[in-house]
Amino acid sequence: MTKPTPRRRRLAAALTLACAASAAVAQERVLDDFSDAAAWQATASDEVKAEAVRAPDGALCLRYDFGRVSGYAVLRRALPIELPPHYALALTLRGSGPPNALQLKLVDASGDNVWWFQRQGWVAPERSSELVIRQRQIEFAWGPSADRTLRRAATVELVVASGSGGRGELCFERLALRELA
């Protein structure tokens, strides 16, 4: 029997990791494919322009223009979600524009408690890409709840908050919940 080469050992290790990663995803459920534009509402802070528009390929885009002010643009939708003990969210998106903060907010049924994922200085990929948001990246943002564990949400908000400002658009294609083993 021949001794495995370093290249073969690396390949075997990579295959083992890939198999372990795919086994860790027990189930995936599409929460929204963004085909129902009427389910989403575009809003913005004072003096910021925001609109929801349909891209030729069917994606739902948030077009924003900060003009000369700081603020935010939001796509909001009522979307009840029961979260399993271990999960990740997968958001397929693309866009254009200067670096700004990307936020995904999950709001409870009271509307008072908010959990969020945020990435400062984020630049949208030009081509469709999947952004995986792990459970540990979603933090309690604010609200009166003493229980800071996110178990269910009633509303989802996709937010661009001004960093560099400017104008651009984010196009959303898919939001999925991955239940992890």
MOTA-V651090 format. One record per residue. NEAR is the number of other C-alpha atoms within 10 Angstrom. D_CENTER is the distance of its C-alpha to the mean C-alpha in Angstrom with 1 decimal. Layout:
# MOTA-V651090
near-><NEAR;NEAR>
d_center-><D_CENTER;D_CENTER>
This chain:
# MOTA-V651090
near-><3;4;7;10;9;9;9;11;12;12;12;13;12;12;12;11;12;12;11;11;11;10;12;13;15;11;12;15;12;13;16;16;17;19;14;12;16;9;13;19;16;21;19;20;15;12;14;20;18;24;17;21;16;16;12;7;7;16;22;25;24;25;23;25;22;25;13;10;14;16;19;26;25;26;23;19;17;15;17;16;16;12;16;15;12;13;20;21;21;21;23;19;22;21;19;16;20;17;19;23;19;22;19;21;23;28;25;20;13;10;12;11;19;22;22;18;19;19;14;14;15;16;16;21;15;13;12;15;16;16;14;16;18;14;16;10;14;19;17;18;14;13;15;9;11;7;8;15;12;20;12;15;22;16;18;23;21;22;23;31;24;23;18;14;23;17;18;20;22;24;25;25;22;18;20;17;22;23;18;18;12>
d_center-><49.3;47.7;45.5;41.8;41.0;38.3;36.3;36.6;35.6;32.4;31.7;32.4;30.2;27.3;27.9;28.2;24.8;23.2;25.0;24.0;20.2;20.5;22.6;20.1;17.8;19.8;18.0;15.0;14.5;12.8;11.6;11.5;12.8;12.9;16.6;17.7;17.2;19.4;17.0;14.8;16.5;16.2;17.6;18.3;20.4;24.1;25.0;21.5;21.2;18.3;18.5;16.7;18.3;18.5;18.6;21.6;19.7;18.1;14.5;13.7;13.7;13.4;16.5;17.3;20.4;21.1;24.7;26.5;24.6;21.7;19.2;15.9;14.7;12.6;11.7;12.5;13.3;15.4;13.9;15.7;14.2;16.5;15.0;17.3;18.7;16.7;13.2;9.9;6.7;6.4;4.6;7.7;8.4;11.3;13.3;16.0;17.1;18.1;16.2;14.4;12.0;8.3;7.3;5.3;8.6;10.3;13.9;16.9;19.7;21.8;19.3;20.6;18.3;14.7;12.4;9.7;7.7;9.0;10.2;13.5;15.1;12.2;13.5;11.7;13.2;15.9;15.6;13.0;11.1;8.8;6.3;7.2;6.4;9.9;11.6;13.6;10.8;10.2;13.4;15.6;15.7;18.7;20.9;24.3;23.3;25.2;23.0;19.9;18.6;15.7;17.2;16.2;14.2;15.6;13.2;9.6;9.2;7.1;9.4;11.3;14.0;17.0;17.9;20.1;20.0;21.1;19.7;17.3;14.8;11.3;11.5;9.1;10.8;9.3;7.1;9.2;10.4;12.6;15.5;17.1;20.8>
